[in-house]
Amino acid sequence: MVVPLVSAEILGRVAQLPASPVNPVFEVEGRSVVLNPLEIVSVPVVALGEHVGSLAAQGDVVVAALDELFSRAWN
């Protein structure tokens, strides 16, 4: 499963997301990116691009976003 990271700059031009635990913002290679779990998808490993970093240190934030999406968003 892959959860897309969308450029905050591009996302800001297309839509304005409200601040939400579902869409945390991270920095990757000096650029702000927004986690977009609403577009979670299954992708073959060979279709993924170059590995550029890891969000392992922010694992709790990613898990909280997914938890919010799957278990609390429907309350």
C-alpha positions, 0 to 999 in steps of 0.5 A, a space after each residue: 500500500 502506498 499513501 501519496 505525498 503531494 507537494 504542498 505548493 501544488 496542492 495549494 494551487 488546486 485545493 485548500 485543505 483545512 488543517 487536519 490530523 488526516 493530512 499532516 505536512 512533512 518536509 522531504 528533500 527541502 520541500 513541504 509535502 502533504 500526506 494524502 491518505 484519501 488516495 491510498 492505493 496498492 502499487 507494485 514495488 517496481 512502479 515506485 520511483 527512486 527512494 529519497 527518504 524515510 518518514 520512519 521518525 514521524 511514524 506516529 504522525 502517519 499512524 495517527 493520520 491513518 487511525 483518524 481516517 479509518 476509525 474516527 472520521 466516521 463518528 
